[in-house]
Amino acid sequence: MSTHYEDDMHEDGPGAPMRREHDRRHRFFRFDPTVSTGILVNLLGSLVGGAIALSVMYSTYREDRTAMLKDIEAVKISAQRDREDLKGVVAEMRSDIRDVKSDLRDVLRTQQQQQYQRR
């Protein structure tokens, strides 16, 4: 008992001449005859489009990274300048505090001397 499906499976079956004709027309694509050239072009286009998108994203990433590194260097330089400025300000403040301490000691000595003289 032979079904129509089994006939298609044999080389002499009803589908065989169609397959041979299909193979002659598409000699470059010998694998699955149900895969059309349009599917392959679509796949290739998707791969190329994805590659272009990735390259654009990577290029943007590199540009952003370069700009960010420049900004970080500028911040470091600015922070170094601020530290140096603060060192100078702190040194001035210490000097002023020493002067105030000295003046306060002089005032306290003068007060003590005046109190001893009053006694």
N, CA, C and O of each residue as an XYZ file, in Angstrom:
476
protein
N       0.841     -1.170      0.000
C       0.000      0.000      0.000
C       0.887      1.235      0.000
O       1.687      1.439      0.913
N       0.743      2.027     -1.000
C       1.579      3.199     -1.157
C       0.714      4.443     -1.090
O      -0.280      4.563     -1.807
N       1.092      5.349     -0.237
C       0.357      6.616     -0.145
C       1.036      7.655     -1.014
O       2.150      7.459     -1.500
N       0.349      8.749     -1.195
C       0.908      9.846     -1.995
C       2.164     10.401     -1.339
O       3.106     10.789     -2.030
N       2.184     10.440      0.000
C       3.338     10.956      0.735
C       4.558     10.082      0.507
O       5.657     10.598      0.308
N       4.383      8.773      0.532
C       5.499      7.864      0.315
C       6.041      7.991     -1.099
O       7.243      7.835     -1.315
N       5.160      8.277     -2.080
C       5.632      8.453     -3.452
C       6.541      9.676     -3.557
O       7.500      9.684     -4.328
N       6.229     10.700     -2.779
C       7.055     11.901     -2.802
C       8.449     11.633     -2.240
O       9.406     12.321     -2.595
N       8.563     10.647     -1.376
C       9.828     10.358     -0.750
C      10.790      9.636     -1.701
O      12.006      9.739     -1.538
N      10.262      8.910     -2.687
C      11.109      8.177     -3.617
C      11.528      9.077     -4.764
O      10.839     10.041     -5.098
N      12.657      8.754     -5.359
C      13.177      9.531     -6.485
C      12.243      9.476     -7.680
O      12.168     10.433     -8.451
N      11.537      8.380     -7.845
C      10.642      8.228     -8.995
C       9.247      8.755     -8.702
O       8.362      8.649     -9.552
N       9.032      9.311     -7.539
C       7.697      9.774     -7.144
C       7.278     11.011     -7.904
O       8.064     11.572     -8.667
N       6.022     11.449     -7.699
C       5.492     12.596     -8.428
C       6.237     13.895     -8.157
O       6.246     14.768     -9.025
N       6.861     14.067     -6.994
C       7.560     15.309     -6.680
C       8.969     15.379     -7.197
O       9.576     16.449     -7.165
N       9.522     14.271     -7.678
C      10.921     14.220     -8.091
C      11.240     15.131     -9.261
O      12.227     15.861     -9.172
N      10.478     15.150    -10.361
C      10.836     16.051    -11.463
C      10.827     17.518    -11.034
O      11.620     18.318    -11.532
N       9.945     17.863    -10.125
C       9.882     19.250     -9.666
C      11.151     19.619     -8.894
O      11.666     20.729     -9.027
N      11.641     18.692     -8.098
C      12.856     18.957     -7.338
C      14.054     19.124     -8.269
O      14.884     20.010     -8.068
N      14.139     18.273     -9.285
C      15.262     18.375    -10.207
C      15.220     19.696    -10.965
O      16.253     20.330    -11.181
N      14.035     20.100    -11.363
C      13.902     21.378    -12.074
C      14.274     22.534    -11.146
O      14.919     23.496    -11.564
N      13.864     22.429     -9.899
C      14.187     23.459     -8.914
C      15.690     23.523     -8.693
O      16.248     24.615     -8.583
N      16.361     22.368     -8.626
C      17.807     22.329     -8.441
C      18.538     22.940     -9.621
O      19.576     23.576     -9.434
N      18.035     22.769    -10.811
C      18.697     23.354    -11.988
C      18.595     24.878    -11.968
O      19.525     25.576    -12.370
N      17.473     25.377    -11.503
C      17.292     26.832    -11.495
C      18.138     27.507    -10.418
O      18.606     28.628    -10.615
N      18.334     26.858     -9.318
C      19.072     27.451     -8.206
C      20.289     26.596     -7.880
O      20.342     25.974     -6.819
N      21.234     26.562     -8.752
C      22.407     25.712     -8.543
C      23.279     26.229     -7.402
O      23.939     25.434     -6.733
N      23.297     27.552     -7.162
C      24.124     28.109     -6.100
C      23.582     27.712     -4.728
O      24.351     27.457     -3.801
N      22.268     27.663     -4.604
C      21.625     27.301     -3.343
C      21.145     25.854     -3.437
O      20.007     25.607     -3.834
N      21.988     24.909     -3.081
C      21.657     23.495     -3.225
C      21.053     22.905     -1.962
O      20.580     21.769     -1.996
N      21.049     23.621     -0.860
C      20.503     23.033      0.349
C      18.984     23.008      0.291
O      18.439     22.507     -0.692
N      18.302     23.497      1.243
C      16.848     23.389      1.351
C      16.164     24.231      0.282
O      16.329     25.451      0.275
N      15.398     23.618     -0.625
C      14.764     24.393     -1.692
C      13.629     25.286     -1.197
O      13.153     26.144     -1.941
N      13.191     25.097      0.040
C      12.130     25.976      0.560
C      12.689     27.317      1.016
O      11.924     28.256      1.239
N      14.012     27.427      1.160
C      14.636     28.693      1.533
C      14.803     29.506      0.265
O      15.517     29.114     -0.658
N      14.136     30.633      0.238
C      14.203     31.460     -0.969
C      15.339     32.467     -0.872
O      15.889     32.711      0.202
N      15.670     33.032     -1.993
C      16.711     34.062     -2.031
C      16.288     35.273     -1.211
O      17.126     35.933     -0.595
N      15.004     35.565     -1.201
C      14.497     36.704     -0.415
C      14.757     36.531      1.064
O      15.106     37.492      1.750
N      14.593     35.327      1.562
C      14.860     35.072      2.976
C      16.338     35.300      3.270
O      16.691     35.915      4.276
N      17.192     34.803      2.389
C      18.628     34.984      2.596
C      19.032     36.450      2.505
O      19.860     36.913      3.290
N      18.461     37.180      1.563
C      18.761     38.610      1.445
C      18.267     39.347      2.687
O      18.941     40.242      3.195
N      17.093     38.968      3.167
C      16.547     39.583      4.376
C      17.461     39.309      5.569
O      17.753     40.214      6.351
N      17.909     38.074      5.706
C      18.822     37.720      6.791
C      20.136     38.490      6.676
O      20.639     39.028      7.663
N      20.681     38.535      5.475
C      21.929     39.260      5.251
C      21.751     40.752      5.561
O      22.608     41.373      6.189
N      20.637     41.308      5.115
C      20.362     42.721      5.407
C      20.243     42.980      6.894
O      20.724     43.997      7.394
N      19.602     42.060      7.604
C      19.479     42.208      9.058
C      20.842     42.144      9.733
O      21.127     42.922     10.643
N      21.675     41.223      9.290
C      23.018     41.122      9.870
C      23.850     42.357      9.594
O      24.537     42.864     10.480
N      23.789     42.841      8.359
C      24.544     44.046      8.003
C      24.009     45.254      8.790
O      24.783     46.059      9.307
N      22.684     45.366      8.873
C      22.093     46.470      9.641
C      22.478     46.403     11.105
O      22.773     47.430     11.717
N      22.479     45.197     11.678
C      22.895     45.031     13.071
C      24.357     45.398     13.269
O      24.721     46.024     14.264
N      25.188     45.005     12.318
C      26.613     45.339     12.416
C      26.830     46.842     12.331
O      27.659     47.395     13.054
N      26.098     47.495     11.462
C      26.213     48.960     11.343
C      25.740     49.621     12.632
O      26.382     50.544     13.135
N      24.620     49.148     13.165
C      24.108     49.727     14.409
C      25.105     49.545     15.547
O      25.330     50.469     16.328
N      25.703     48.363     15.645
C      26.700     48.133     16.691
C      27.923     49.023     16.515
O      28.463     49.538     17.494
N      28.361     49.205     15.273
C      29.540     50.052     15.053
C      29.239     51.506     15.400
O      30.098     52.203     15.941
N      28.027     51.970     15.096
C      27.648     53.346     15.450
C      27.579     53.496     16.968
O      28.048     54.489     17.524
N      26.993     52.504     17.628
C      26.901     52.571     19.091
C      28.285     52.543     19.722
O      28.544     53.279     20.674
N      29.174     51.708     19.208
C      30.527     51.636     19.748
C      31.276     52.937     19.508
O      32.013     53.403     20.377
N      31.091     53.520     18.335
C      31.742     54.792     18.030
C      31.251     55.887     18.977
O      32.043     56.683     19.482
N      29.961     55.919     19.208
C      29.392     56.901     20.143
C      29.923     56.665     21.542
O      30.247     57.612     22.259
N      30.012     55.401     21.932
C      30.553     55.055     23.247
C      31.985     55.554     23.385
O      32.343     56.134     24.411
N      32.808     55.336     22.363
C      34.203     55.772     22.418
C      34.306     57.295     22.525
O      35.117     57.815     23.292
N      33.474     58.009     21.749
C      33.495     59.474     21.805
C      33.082     59.953     23.195
O      33.712     60.843     23.765
N      32.018     59.357     23.735
C      31.557     59.742     25.065
C      32.605     59.423     26.125
O      32.807     60.199     27.059
N      33.266     58.289     25.982
C      34.289     57.897     26.937
C      35.474     58.864     26.878
O      36.014     59.252     27.914
N      35.871     59.246     25.680
C      36.971     60.191     25.522
C      36.617     61.530     26.162
O      37.429     62.118     26.877
N      35.406     62.007     25.901
C      34.973     63.273     26.495
C      34.924     63.168     28.015
O      35.311     64.103     28.716
N      34.451     62.039     28.525
C      34.361     61.857     29.966
C      35.758     61.827     30.595
O      35.962     62.389     31.671
N      36.714     61.180     29.937
C      38.078     61.150     30.463
C      38.692     62.547     30.491
O      39.415     62.897     31.424
N      38.399     63.344     29.457
C      38.886     64.731     29.453
C      38.263     65.522     30.591
O      38.942     66.308     31.251
N      36.967     65.315     30.823
C      36.293     66.001     31.920
C      36.877     65.591     33.268
O      37.039     66.427     34.157
N      37.189     64.315     33.421
C      37.772     63.830     34.678
C      39.136     64.477     34.901
O      39.458     64.874     36.021
N      39.931     64.584     33.850
C      41.245     65.225     33.977
C      41.086     66.695     34.370
O      41.835     67.204     35.204
N      40.107     67.375     33.763
C      39.866     68.782     34.111
C      39.457     68.912     35.573
O      39.893     69.834     36.261
N      38.621     67.993     36.049
C      38.194     68.031     37.452
C      39.378     67.778     38.370
O      39.503     68.424     39.410
N      40.258     66.835     37.996
C      41.441     66.567     38.810
C      42.345     67.793     38.901
O      42.849     68.123     39.974
N      42.546     68.461     37.770
C      43.394     69.666     37.761
C      42.765     70.750     38.625
O      43.453     71.421     39.395
N      41.457     70.916     38.492
C      40.745     71.912     39.294
C      40.830     71.576     40.786
O      41.029     72.467     41.612
N      40.682     70.313     41.123
C      40.774     69.904     42.528
C      42.171     70.158     43.072
O      42.321     70.576     44.220
N      43.195     69.912     42.263
C      44.570     70.163     42.700
C      44.780     71.660     42.964
O      45.387     72.046     43.963
N      44.270     72.490     42.054
C      44.381     73.950     42.265
C      43.648     74.373     43.533
O      44.146     75.188     44.310
N      42.458     73.809     43.732
C      41.689     74.154     44.935
C      42.435     73.737     46.200
O      42.442     74.477     47.184
N      43.067     72.553     46.186
C      43.847     72.106     47.345
C      44.991     73.069     47.630
O      45.246     73.425     48.781
N      45.677     73.488     46.569
C      46.794     74.423     46.768
C      46.291     75.755     47.313
O      46.910     76.343     48.199
N      45.154     76.231     46.772
C      44.577     77.480     47.282
C      44.180     77.335     48.744
O      44.403     78.238     49.550
N      43.591     76.191     49.081
C      43.172     75.968     50.461
C      44.365     75.881     51.402
O      44.293     76.348     52.539
N      45.453     75.291     50.941
C      46.654     75.231     51.769
C      47.123     76.634     52.111
O      47.502     76.912     53.249
N      47.096     77.528     51.111
C      47.486     78.914     51.352
C      46.531     79.603     52.316
O      46.967     80.342     53.198
N      45.244     79.371     52.156
C      44.246     79.992     53.039
C      44.409     79.462     54.461
O      44.341     80.226     55.424
N      44.623     78.146     54.592
C      44.794     77.556     55.925
C      46.059     78.108     56.580
O      46.059     78.392     57.778
N      47.118     78.260     55.822
C      48.361     78.820     56.367
C      48.129     80.252     56.843
O      48.624     80.637     57.903
N      47.390     81.034     56.081
C      47.071     82.407     56.490
C      46.227     82.414     57.755
O      46.448     83.226     58.653
N      45.251     81.498     57.821
C      44.390     81.433     59.004
C      45.198     81.040     60.237
O      44.977     81.591     61.316
N      46.127     80.103     60.098
C      46.969     79.713     61.226
C      47.822     80.883     61.696
O      47.993     81.112     62.893
N      48.351     81.617     60.723
C      49.146     82.796     61.070
C      48.284     83.824     61.797
O      48.723     84.421     62.781
N      47.060     84.032     61.315
C      46.150     84.984     61.974
C      45.791     84.519     63.379
O      45.697     85.329     64.301
N      45.589     83.202     63.544
C      45.256     82.676     64.871
C      46.442     82.869     65.815
O      46.254     83.219     66.980
N      47.645     82.646     65.329
C      48.839     82.883     66.155
C      48.913     84.357     66.571
O      49.218     84.677     67.719
N      48.628     85.244     65.611
C      48.644     86.674     65.936
C      47.587     87.005     66.981
O      47.847     87.779     67.902
N      46.401     86.426     66.845
C      45.330     86.688     67.814
C      45.721     86.141     69.185
O      45.493     86.796     70.202
N      46.309     84.946     69.217
C      46.764     84.378     70.491
C      47.802     85.280     71.137
O      47.763     85.550     72.337
N      48.727     85.736     70.312
C      49.773     86.625     70.831
C      49.155     87.908     71.376
O      49.516     88.359     72.463
N      48.221     88.498     70.624
C      47.563     89.719     71.085
C      46.765     89.465     72.367
O      46.747     90.300     73.271
N      46.103     88.298     72.435
C      45.308     87.968     73.620
C      46.210     87.787     74.839
O      45.865     88.219     75.939
N      47.363     87.150     74.644
C      48.327     86.997     75.749
C      48.814     88.365     76.219
O      48.945     88.612     77.418
N      49.078     89.248     75.259
C      49.515     90.596     75.631
C      48.437     91.313     76.422
O      48.733     91.978     77.415
N      47.186     91.186     75.992
C      46.080     91.841     76.703
C      45.947     91.252     78.097
O      45.781     91.988     79.069
N      46.020     89.917     78.204
C      45.903     89.285     79.526
C      47.057     89.707     80.441
O      46.827     89.954     81.624
N      48.272     89.795     79.939
C      49.407     90.254     80.742
C      49.184     91.693     81.221
O      49.424     92.035     82.379
N      48.723     92.508     80.291
C      48.472     93.911     80.649
C      47.412     93.989     81.737
O      47.549     94.768     82.680
N      46.351     93.185     81.616
C      45.286     93.184     82.633
C      45.824     92.710     83.980
O      45.509     93.288     85.020
N      46.633     91.663     83.954
C      47.185     91.153     85.208
C      48.113     92.183     85.848
O      48.113     92.359     87.066
N      48.886     92.845     85.032
C      49.785     93.859     85.569
C      49.000     94.995     86.173
O      49.385     95.532     87.212
N      47.891     95.373     85.535
C      47.058     96.453     86.069
C      46.390     96.031     87.367
O      46.234     96.838     88.284
N      45.993     94.759     87.442
C      45.362     94.290     88.674
C      46.383     94.263     89.825
O      46.036     94.579     90.963
N      47.637     93.887     89.536
C      48.662     93.852     90.572
C      49.020     95.265     91.020
O      49.344     95.488     92.186
N      48.961     96.195     90.114
C      49.296     97.571     90.461
C      48.198     98.187     91.318
O      48.498     99.040     92.153
N      46.981     97.804     91.154
C      45.864     98.337     91.919
C      45.910     97.790     93.361
O      45.364     98.438     94.254
N      46.480     96.729     93.605
C      46.480     96.148     94.939
C      47.447     96.810     95.815
O      47.577     96.441     96.982
